[in-house]
Amino acid sequence: MLKTPAASAGTPKLAESEKITINLGFVDLGQIDLLVAERFYSNRTDFIRTAIRNQLGTHAEAVRQVVTRKMLVLGLQHFSVDDLTTLQRAQEKLHIRVLGLASIATDVTPELALATIASLHVLGALHASPAVKAALAGRIT
């Protein structure tokens, strides 16, 4: 079984967050702006992050149960050329299941990814080169 490698000097620094876009109704947005103006929150983003964290806290036990049941890796899982080359030599394939961030090194070729990744299910974000994402498109669920 492949273990998540520790960060090394050769591993590129990954972003700490992912940008998302949401649409809000005018009344909701106005209420957020009022709370910001009254200094309950430093800005809209601070309010939205706090609201999301509160909701995730409310559902933490349900998330834990689903992560266990679906055997998801929680957090960051990074795959380097060395990791995938080792799998290729052993004629093994990965079924990647991540809740968080799955990262495939930028120097992994589409051919190596296809030879070693049987399926890819990511709840969160996938960082990989456009060529690797395109090659794996039929294996991403």
C-alpha positions in Angstrom: 0.0 0.0 0.0 1.3 3.4 -0.9 1.8 5.8 1.9 1.5 9.6 1.5 5.0 10.9 1.2 6.3 13.6 3.4 7.0 17.0 2.0 10.5 17.3 0.6 12.7 20.0 -0.9 11.7 18.8 -4.4 7.9 19.1 -3.7 6.4 22.3 -5.0 4.6 24.5 -2.4 0.9 24.0 -2.7 -1.7 26.7 -2.2 -3.3 26.7 1.3 -6.7 27.3 -0.1 -8.9 27.1 -3.2 -10.8 30.0 -4.6 -14.6 29.5 -5.0 -17.3 31.7 -6.3 -20.8 31.9 -4.8 -23.9 33.9 -5.7 -25.9 35.5 -2.9 -29.2 37.2 -2.8 -29.1 41.0 -2.2 -30.7 40.7 1.2 -28.2 38.1 2.4 -25.4 40.1 1.0 -26.7 43.3 2.7 -26.9 41.5 6.1 -23.3 40.3 5.7 -22.2 43.9 4.8 -24.1 45.2 7.9 -22.3 42.7 10.2 -19.0 43.7 8.6 -19.8 47.4 9.0 -20.6 46.8 12.6 -17.2 45.1 13.0 -18.6 41.6 13.9 -16.4 40.4 11.0 -13.4 42.0 9.3 -14.8 41.5 5.8 -17.2 39.3 3.7 -14.7 36.5 3.4 -14.2 36.3 7.1 -18.0 36.0 7.6 -18.3 33.3 4.9 -15.3 31.3 6.2 -16.8 31.4 9.7 -20.2 30.3 8.5 -18.7 27.4 6.6 -16.6 26.3 9.5 -19.7 26.5 11.8 -21.6 24.3 9.4 -18.8 21.8 9.0 -18.6 21.6 12.8 -22.3 20.9 13.0 -21.9 18.0 10.5 -18.4 16.8 11.7 -19.7 13.4 12.9 -21.5 12.7 9.7 -18.3 13.7 7.7 -16.2 11.4 9.9 -18.6 8.4 9.3 -18.7 8.9 5.6 -14.9 9.3 5.4 -14.6 6.0 7.3 -17.2 4.2 5.3 -15.9 5.3 1.9 -12.3 4.8 2.9 -11.3 8.3 1.9 -7.9 9.9 2.7 -8.6 13.0 4.7 -6.3 16.0 4.0 -3.5 16.1 1.4 -2.2 13.2 -0.7 0.7 13.9 -3.0 2.0 11.6 -5.7 5.5 12.1 -7.1 7.1 10.6 -10.2 9.0 8.2 -7.9 5.8 7.0 -6.2 4.2 6.3 -9.5 7.3 4.7 -11.1 7.6 2.4 -8.1 4.0 1.3 -8.6 4.5 0.9 -12.3 7.5 -1.4 -11.7 5.4 -3.5 -9.3 2.6 -3.5 -11.9 0.2 -2.1 -9.4 -2.5 0.5 -9.9 -4.0 3.1 -7.5 -7.6 3.8 -6.7 -7.2 7.3 -5.3 -10.0 8.5 -2.9 -9.3 11.8 -1.2 -11.4 14.3 0.8 -9.2 17.4 0.6 -6.4 17.9 -1.9 -5.0 15.3 -4.3 -1.8 16.5 -5.9 0.1 14.8 -8.8 3.6 16.2 -9.3 4.0 18.5 -12.4 6.7 16.2 -13.8 4.4 13.2 -14.0 3.6 12.4 -17.6 0.2 11.5 -18.8 1.5 8.1 -19.8 2.8 7.4 -16.3 -0.5 8.6 -14.8 -2.5 6.3 -17.1 -0.3 3.3 -16.3 -0.6 3.7 -12.5 -3.9 5.4 -11.7 -7.0 3.2 -12.2 -9.5 5.6 -10.7 -9.5 9.0 -9.0 -12.3 10.3 -6.7 -11.5 13.7 -5.1 -13.9 15.7 -2.9 -12.1 19.0 -2.7 -9.4 19.9 -5.3 -7.1 18.1 -7.7 -3.8 19.7 -8.6 -2.2 18.1 -11.6 -1.0 19.3 -15.0 -3.6 20.0 -17.6 -2.2 17.1 -19.7 -2.5 14.6 -16.8 -6.0 15.8 -16.0 -7.0 15.3 -19.6 -5.4 11.9 -19.7 -7.2 10.8 -16.6 -10.6 12.4 -17.5 -12.3 9.1 -18.1 -11.1 7.8 -14.7 -12.2 10.7 -12.6 -15.4 10.3 -10.7 
